[in-house]
């Protein structure tokens, strides 16, 4: 910001006019470490790990009862005679996680429209890897749980890959990881998330109530009608989205599916784009500059600012701008909060005996063994049948690291475990399996990556994500 001097020349302001200098400098100095941390690519994974460790320590401490009591604290709203009251844990899993799945839905839509999944030649390999990485863990789990019908619902738990942790592991490998491998992992994880969402919708929704479906359809129809009418204010879509959420919840389908559907409905094409933004802002700046020769009313200046703000808003697609706005809240708030509320498992004899131990073993084997086998076998088959191609600079050793890292299945795996097991002991066993397997896969990914991968020095390898996405060389 700047202000005019008596000579009419602007002077740059270093702080807002109402701020107190000493306090502002102290606040900025205190914020610098946090800003540096949040710029680290693996920061979300680090926060997830810290939250999980805190939850585990708390649930196994002398204050374990307070942990259980906290997440069973009732929260709700009351409007006249209408009352909705649930536990804090329900609020995290069924409300906050809707935002997480909303972002996932938009990322899937963006990847299909303009990313790694927009071209079948590039989508073939990550799609095959994701499919193999889902089927093999599920099959290995069912083999482990054979003869125990109570454990069979947990087959979906070891299917998912946690994007934040997986990207964090690759970040720890530094220059050993080419950009193409990161893009391949992200594409695999996006398809993996889509598969997990389909599994949740089809197999972990107990019964479907027709009246709820009608209400949800009304909400989704409202979103589509508003888009056709040309409503651009994002907050206006909150009302039909809440109606859709209520309908899905009343229908007996897990409400997080609402977030995915709305994310997939969000437009991925910008209205103005960068060029339109530059043109619109330039015109308004010229208009304001011309007006400074005479009196410029507050109303006229406010109108120019509204036009500039509209150009800024429409420079990006609604999906891209919402991802940019919500991703920090999801990565640094919702996901760690989910980990804190769901990773607190009491590690006692009951959780590691009988059926619970079998559930833990099945999940762990599925993630640590099933994921790498499924990913590598599917990649080999896709390349053999020529339905997928390797990006430039990617070799078989990179696919080995990809398969091992894909075995880190934290957020989505714990989420599916919550849906799969009503028995607290079986749920505890499944969670322990997820946590233990994810830790093993993370360590194995770092060790194997350092053993197999050399620092990227080849000029032929893609150096950026854009170059990697454009590459379809075998």
Secondary structure, DSSP 4 states (H G I P E B T S, - for coil): -EEE-TTS-EEE-SS-TTS-HHHHHHHHHHHHHHHHHHTSTTHHHHHHHHHHHHHHHHHTSTTHHHHHHHHT-EEEEEETTEEEEEEHHHHIIIIIHHHHHHHHHHHHHHHHHHSTTSSHHHHHHHHHHHHHHHHHHHHHHHHHTTT-GGGGGGGGGGG---HHHHHHHHHHTGGGS-HHHHHHHHHHHHHHHHHHHHHHHHHS-----HHHHHHHHHHHHHHHHHHHHT---GGGHHHHHHHHHHHHHHHTS-THHHHHHHHHHS--S-SSHHHHHHHHHHHHHHHHHHHTTS---HHHHHHHHHHHHHHHHTTS-HHHHHHHHHHHHIIIIIHHHHHHHH-----SGGGGSHHHHHHHHHHHHIIIIIHHHHHHHHHHHHHHTTS--PPTT--HHHHHHHHHHTT---HHHHHHHHHH--SHHHHHHHHHHHHHHHHHHHHHHHHHHHHH-PPP--TTS--SHHHHHH----
